[in-house]
């Protein structure tokens, strides 16, 4: 699950979304808003404990908010089709809501995993999990940039399409990362 999440995250957020925004004609201010959105909505994750109490379990909150967050990411390729300012507005809105839900899901997941992993193993478990994610993340970052550049040759008139393809693949990987968590 951690490997799929890391790969999906690389392809569906971060620098690729900034480059997508730039290919849609985003200004410097719009790009900075796009980059600031995750941190800004991240403050709202403070409500996660209340949500866990309301819905009865960290697992339920984690899985349900993740599904909705990743479903919103699946709309990014559609938003790219609007073109111009409409695409940028839709992209910013989708990213803000996605990031809020993903932040809540992440806090719920850490709570849930913290309950599952015995205290004496937690440090090693979470350390190895992070190392595994980095082993995927580090080579995939430049590879995804190379793949997007390669796809641009096939879509010279539509510079947002290669980024939309990367986000679509990333979204599928993120959704797939939830399957092991269901059981």
N, C-alpha and C positions, 0 to 999 in steps of 0.2 A: 504494500500500500504506500509506503514512504517513497519508494522509487518512482512509482507512477505519479504520485503527487508532485514530486520534485520536477519530473519531466513535464508534466502538464502545466505547472506553475511557470516554468521557464518560457514555454510556448504561448502562454495566455496572459502574461502580465509583464510588468517591468519595462525594459528597454524596447521590446517589440511594440508595445502599445504606444510608446513615445514616438517611435519611428512611423507607426501607422498614423498617428495624429499629424506628424510633420508632412507625411505624404498627402494628407487631406487638406493641407494648407494652414495648419495651426500656427498661431503666433507664439512668440516667446511666453506671453502671459498665459495663454491656453495650455501650453506644455507644462508650465510651472504649476498650474492648477491640477493638471492631470497627475503630476508627480506628488503633489501635496495631498491629494484626496485620500489615499490610503491612511496616512498618518492622522488626518483630521477625523475621518470616520472611525478610526481605530480607538478613539477616546470613548466611543459609544459601547465598546466591548465590556465596559464596566458593568453593564446591565446583565451580563451573562449569568452570574449566580442567581439572579432573580428569575431568569428564564428557565434555568435548570430546576429551580424549586417549582415553578409554575407548571412545567411540562413533565416533571417527575423523574427525569434521568438525564445525565450528561450525554449518554449515547444517543438518545432520541434527539436532543437539541443539536448535537454534532451532525448527525446524519441528515436531519431535515433541513437545517440551515445550509449545509453543504450542497444538497441537491438543488435548492432554490438558487444559491449563489452560482453554481456551475450552469444552471439553466439560463441564467441571465447572461453569462459569458457566451453561451451559444447564440445569443442574439447579436453579438458584435459583428459577425460577417454580414448579417442583414442590415445593420446600421450603416455599414460601409457603403452599401448600395444607395443610400439616400443622397450621398454626395454633398460636398461643401459644408456649410455651417450646420446643417441638420445632422450630418454624420458626426461632426465634432460634439454637438450638444448631446446626441444619443450616446456617443462613446463615453463622455464624461459622466452622464447620469448612470449608465450601466456599470461603469467602473466604481462609482461611489457606492451604489447599493450592493454590488458584488463584494466589494472590500469590507463593508460593514458586516454582511452576513458571513463572510469567510473569517473575519476576526472573531465573531461570536462562536463560530464552529470550531475554530482553533483553540480558544479558551476552553470550550466544552470538551474537546478531544483530549487536551492535556489533563483536565480534571478526571476524565474517564480513564485514560491510560494510567494516571497516577494512582487511581484506585485499583487497577488491575495488576500493576507491576509491584512486587514486594519491595518495601522500602530499601532493603539491603542491595537490591539489584538496580534501582532506579537510575543512579548515576551512569553505570555502564550501559544500561539499556538505551537511555536517551542520548548518551554520547555516541554509541555505535549507530543509532538511528540517524543522527546528524551527519556522521561521517559518510554513511551510505548515501544520504541525500546529496552531499557535496560531491561525491564521486559521480553522480549523475549530472548534477547541475553544472559543474565546471566544464566538462567537454561539450555539453549540450548548448551552452550559451554561444560559443563561436560557431558551432555547427548550425544552429538555428539561423544565425545571421547570414551564414554562407548560403543556406537553403533559400532564404527569402531573397537574397540577391540573385541567385540562380533562377528563381521563379519570375523575377521581374522581367527577364528577357522574353518570357511567354506572354506577359501582360503589359506591354509598354504604354498603352493608353490608360490603363487602370492601375496606378501604383499601389492602391490599397488592397488589391486582391491577394498578393502573396502574404501580406500580414494577416488578412482575414483567414486564409488557409491555415497559417500557423496557429492562430487562436482557436480555430475549429478543431484541429488535431489536439491541441493542448486541453481543450474542454473535454474531449473524449477521454483523454488520459486521466484527467481529474475525476470524471465520473467513474471510470474504471477503478480508480484508487479507493473508492468507497465500497466496492464489492467485498473485499476481505473484511471490512469493518462491520458488515451487516451480520455476519455469523459469529 
